[in-house]
Amino acid sequence: MNGKLLASGIILSLIVAYFVIPPIYNQYQQEQFYNNLITTTAVNNADLARVLYYYKQLQDDINALNLRVTTNENDITQILIDIANLQSAINTLQLWQIQHPQISEYDYIVGKWDNGTYYALSGETGTIACSGDNASEVIQNCADILMNGGAIYIKTGLYEIDTKITLGSNILLCGSGSDTILKQADNSNLRDIIQVGSNTKISDIAFDGNKVNQASGNGRGVYAENSENVTIENCYFKNTKGISILFYQCFKCLADSNRIINSSEYGILVSRTNFSMITNNIVEQPDVFGSGHQAIVIANSTHSSITTNTVYNSSIQIQFSTYCKMADNTIINPGADTGIDHSKHCLVTGNIVINAEDNAFSCYYCSYCVIDGNIGNGSQHAGICIDHTNYTIVSDNSMGYAGQAGSGFRAGIEFYFSYNCTCMSNYCHNNLVGIRATQGDFNQIHYNDVRNGNTTPLECTETNTNHTNNFGAGD
């Protein structure tokens, strides 16, 4: 069955790549649509139909809709009908109908005998394809044979990896879950445990970077470079000396439903990689305040998204990127800001940040971005810090108990050396300052609620900034 790429789960990924905005829309509406990279999940054909119906209602405003469907439904007739009904709005379409096979249907089944010997059985014949005392070599032998693609299953057990495993294109590497453990061998100092090619999927495997027993190097769990359609899902990473998952110069990659604990650098880094999604992951980091390393980062990329992840003791950032989205994530006790840095046309929406050691959210040296519908509570400095940023909209956020440190940035929403930004319909409560604008100019601050618990409701020292109809500000 060489050439088959099999996978489980039902994932619907909808990415609105680009919108043409009619001139009649005002700036706020433009920014909402312009940055609206959409991701969603369907669990069956009926859910898919509902999602497609929703986007069909928007199709007059959609210039290009890139649709990627992965399903394990045996009957895809209705899916194809639903897609056909929306076809006029779809720019590109990928339909993946892929399923995890039964164990006997894999090309190779890797295991470990009681005497410590590793082996690989042919899924077709059940005969031993190779064996030896080195887990890396056995797994690599299977991958090398599958030059045209195929599927490898790794059974429950501990597999010590002392040399990098390289997977070519069109490979599925699947384990039994957290009991299939690929552990970096002591003092192996690997750069990567696994490097993958295009159209490759890794699922249900645990990776142990064993960083306390590595003398040098910044090891990575899974690394993809110059590849496309790479999926890492339902995997478990711990104690990585460097980055657990790295997509570099890739296209259309997905990290979904992984658990990452205690990476020394980034949990997931997406660098120079476009049209990719980081979704439904849980990342627990040590306190990395001041280290420059975050749980999840998109950098130097475009049209990519970070959605519905949960992060502890670290943060999420979009850096030096365009048309990217950060949505519906929960960040608890972060040691650094969550937000966007040196980026344009990005959207931060629906996120929750609790007890930040610095600002809850930040927007540094950005332009034409939208910060909308987020919640921040208990940050040491600002709830939202807009710093050296232009033409950005801050709306419908709720920021409370900011400025716990008592100095520096300390407002629920803080504008600093920023110009031509709009701040409206936000709720700022129990902060040292509700909304504060200094050193910049020509900003618009309207219809915000600063009535409850702020020591100073509104502080504005900018000459040409206009502030009116803010509840509790006396303006």
N, C-alpha and C positions, 0 to 999 in steps of 0.2 A: 504493500500500500504506500510505496514511496510517492512523495508529492502531495500527500494529503496533509492539510493543516486543520486540526480538529481542536475545538474549544467548547467550553460550556458557558451557561448563563445567557441572559438576554440583555443586551445593552443597546440602547438607541442613543446615538450621539448626533445631535443636530447643531451645526455650527453655522450661524448666520455670518458670512464672511465679510459682507460689504453692503451698505445700503446707500441708495441714491435718495437724498432728502429733498423733497419739493421745497421751493423757496418760501412757501407760505408758512412753514413751520418756524416757530421762534427758536432762539438759541437753546433753550432748555430742552425742547422736544428733539432738536437735532442731536444734542449730546446723548439723550437717552437712546435714540435709535442707532446712532453712529457707533456706539460702544456695546451694542447689545449682542454679545456673543452668547448663544443660548446652548445649554446642555440640559438634557433630561434623560430619564430612564423609563423604559417601558418593560413590563413583565410578561406581556402576552400580546397577541394580535389586537385584541380589543383596545388595550392601552395605546398601542401604536396608532390605531385608527383615530383615537381621540386627539393624540398629539398632532398628527398630520392634519386633521380637520382644523385645529387651532391655527396652525401656520398657514393653512389655505386662506383663512380669513384675512391674513396679513399680506397676501401675495401681491397686492397692488403696490405695496411699499417695498417689496423685496426685489432686489436686482439679481442676487445670486444666493441660492441656498445650497450649501454642500451637505449632503445627507449620507450618513454612514449607518448601516443597520447590521447588527449582529444578532442572530437568533438561533435557538435550538428547536424552534417549532418545526415539526415534520412537514406540515402543510403550510407553505408560504404563499398560496394562491391569493388569500385575502390581503396579505402584505403588498403583493405586487399590484393588486387592484387599487389599494389605497395610495400607493406611490404614483400610479398612473394618473389618478385623479388630481394629484398635486404637481404633475410633471412640468407644467408651464412655469412653475416657480423654482424648479430644481435646476441648479447649474451643473453639479456633478453628483453622481450617485455611486456608492459602493454598497453592495448587498452581500453580507457574509452569512452563509448558513452553515454553521460549523458546530459540531458536537464533540464532547469527550467520548472517545470510544470505550468499549469494554477493554479491560487490561489485555486480553488476548489479541486485541486488534491493533495494539501498538506495534511499530516496527521492531522496537527493542524494549526489553524490560530489564532494568538494572536492579540488582539486589546485593545482599551481603550474607555469605554463609556464616555459620557459627564459628568456624575456624578463622574468621577474619578476612577471608578471600572475597573479593568483589567479582561479580559476574554479570554478563549480559546475555539474556536469552532472546532468541528470535521469536517475535510474536506470531509469526506465521507457522513455524515448524516446532517451536518449543525446545529446540536444540541450543547448546551453548555456542554463542557467537564469539565470545572472548572472555577471559578471566585473568585475574592477577591481584597482587597485593596493593595496587595503587588505584584509588577511586578515580582520580583525575584522568588517568590513562584509559580506563574502561569506558567512562562516559565520552571522552574525546574520540575514542575509536568508533563508537556508535555514530557520533555526529559526522565524522569524516566519511563514513560509508554512505550516509544520507546526503549525497551531494545534490540531489534533485529535490530534497525536502523529505519530511517524514515526521514521525512522532516517537518520542522516547519517554518511557514511564520509569520513575525512580521510586522504588518501594520504600516503605518505612525503614528507617535506620539512620545511623550517623555515618556520614561520608566525609573523610578528611581530604581536603583539597589543597595540594601543594604546588600545582601549576595551573595557570589560567586555562579555563575551558572556553573554546571558541565555537560558537554555533554559526553555521552558514545561514542562507536564506530559506524560508519556508519550513521552519522547524517548530514543532510544539515540544516543549520540555515540561513535563507535568509530574508532580509528586502526589503524596497522599495527604498533604496538609502539613501542620506544624511538626509532625513526627518524621517527615523526610527532611533531614538536616544536612546542608552542605556547610561544613565548618572549615574555615581557613586554618591550615595546619600551623603549629607553633613555628615562629621564626621563618615562615615562608615569604613574608614581606611582599605579598602579591600586589600588583597594581589593580587587578580585577579578579573576582572569582569567576564571573562569566562575562564574555563579550558576545553580543548578538548581531546578526545581520537582519536584512529586511524581511517583512512578512513573517516575523517570529513571535512566538508567544511563550511566556514562562508563567506557570500557574501552580499554586498550592505547594510551594517549596519554602522551607525556612533557611535563611542564610545567617550564619554566625561569623562575624568578622574577627572574633577572638583578638581584639585590639590590644589587650594587656600583654599578649604574648608575641607581639610583633615589634621587632627592634627598630624598624624604619618604614618609610613609605606612607602614603596616604591612600590606603586601599579603598576600592569601590566594590559594592555588591554586584550590581548588574550595570553594564556599560554598553551603550549603543552609540555609534558614530557613523555619520553618513548613511543612515539607514532610514527606511520608512515603514509605516504600519507595524510598529513594534508595540506589543502589549505585555505589561507586567501586572498580574492581578492575583489577589488572594494569597500573596506571599508575606512572609514574616522576616524582618531584618533586625538584627540586634548587634551591638558592639562593633559597628563598622568603624575602622580607623579614619576613613575619609567620608565619602558620599555613598549612601546606600543605593540610590538609583540615579543615573546620569544619562540624559539624552543630549547629545552634542551634535550639532549640525544635522539634525534629523527632520523628518516630516511626518505628520499624522501619527503621533505616538500617544499611547494611553497608559497611565498608571492608575489602577482602579482597585480599591478595597484592600490595600496593603496595610500592614502594621509595622511601624518602624520605631525602634527604641534605641536611644543612646548612640547616635552617630556623632563622630567627633567633628565633622564639618556639616554639610547639608544632609537633610533627610532625602529630599528629592530636588534635583537641579535640572532645569530645562534651559539649555544654553544654545543660542543660535538655531533654534528649532521652532518650526512654524506649524500652525493648525494642529495643536496637540492639547491633551486634556489631562489634568491631574484631579482626580475626583474620588470621594468616599474613602480617603486614607486616614489613618490615625497615626500621628507622629508624636512621640514623647522624647524630648531632648533634655540633656542636662541644661542647667542655667547657662545660657551663652551670652549674657549681657556684655556688650563691648567686644565680642569676638568677631563680629561681622558675619557670622554663620547663622542661617535661618533654617527653619524646618522645611519649608517649601519655597523655591525661588524660580521665577521665570526671568531670564535675562537675555537681552539682545535678540528678542524673538518677536513674532507677530501672530495675531489671530490665534492665541492660545488662552486657556482658561484654567483657573484653580477654583474648584467648586466643592461644597459640602464635605470638606475635610475637618477633622478635629485635631487641634495642636495643643500640646501642653509644654510649658516652660520654654517656648520659643515663638517665632513669628513667621509670617508669610509676606513675601515681597514680590513685586513686579519691578524690574530694573531695566532701564535703557531699551524699552520695548514700545510697540505700538499696537493699538487695537486688541488689547488683551483684557481679560475679565477676571475679577476676584469676587466670588459670590457665595453667600450662605455658608461661610466657614465659621467655626467656633474656636477661639484662641484664648487659652486660660493661662494666666501667670507668665506672659511673655517677657523675656529679658530685653527685647528690642522692639522698635516700631513695626507695626503691620501697615503696609501701604504700598505706594508707588514712588519711584525714584527716577528722575531723568527720563520720563516717559511721556508719550502723547496719545491722546484718543483712547484712554483706558477707563474702565468702569470698576468701581469698588462698591458693592451693594449687598445688603442683607447680612453682613458679617457681625459677629459679636466678639468683643474683646473685653476680658475681665482682668483687673488687677495688673495692668501693665507697669513695668519698672521704668518706662520712659513715656512717650506719647502712646496712646492707644492706637491711633491711626495717624499716618503722615503722608504728605504729598510734597516731595522735594524737587524743585527744579523741573516742574512739569508744565504742560499746557494742554488745553482742550480735554480735560478729564472730568469725570463725574464721580462724586462721593455721595452716595444716596442710600438712605434707609438703613444705616448701620447703628449699632448700639455699642457704647463704650461706658465702662463703669470702673471707678477706682484707680485711674492711672496716676502715676507719680507726677507727670507733667500734663501736657494738654490732652484733651479728648481727641480732637482732630487738629493737627498742625499743618497749615498751608504755608509753606516756606519757599520763597523765591519762585513762585508759581503764577502763571497767567491764564486768563480765560478758562477758569475751572469753576464748576458748579458744585456747591455743597448744600444739599437739601434733604429734608425729612429725616435727619439723624437725631438720635437721642443720646446725649452725652451728660453723664452725671459723676459727681465726686472726683472731678479732675483737679490737678494741682496739689496732690497730697504732699509733694516735696516742699511746697511753700515758696519756691523761687523758680526762675527760668520761665519757660512756657508753662502757663498754669490755668488757661481758660478752657471752658468746654469746647469752644472752637476758636482757634488762634490763627490770625493772618499776620504774616511777617514778611516784609519785603515782597509782597505779592500785589499784582495789579489786574484790574478788569475781571475780577472774580465775582461770583454771585453767591450769596448766603441767604437762604430763605427756607421758611417753614421747618426750622429745626427746634428741638426742645432741649434746652440746656438747664440743668438743675443741680443745686448743691455743689457748685464749683466755686473756687476762689474768684474767678471772673466768668460770667456767662459767655460773652463773646468779646474778643479783643482784636483790634486791628491797629497795627503800628508799622511805621517805616515804609509802607507801600502807599497805594493811592488808586483812585477811580474804581473802587469796589462798590458793590451794591449789597446792603444788608437790610432785609425786609421780612416782616411777618414771622419773626422768630419769637418763641416763647421763652423768656428769661425770668419769669416771675418767681420761681420757687427755689429758695435756699441759696442763691448766689450771693456771695459777699458784695461783689460789684456786678450788677446785671450786664452792663455794656460799657466798654472802654474803647473809644475811637479817637486817635490823634491824627488821623489822615485828613488832609485839607479838602480833597475833592471826593472823598468817599461819602456816599449817600446812604443814610440809615433812617428808615421811617417805619411806623406801624409795627414796632417790635414790642410785644406785650411785656410790660413790667420794666421797660427801659426808660420810660418818660419821654420818648421822642415822638 
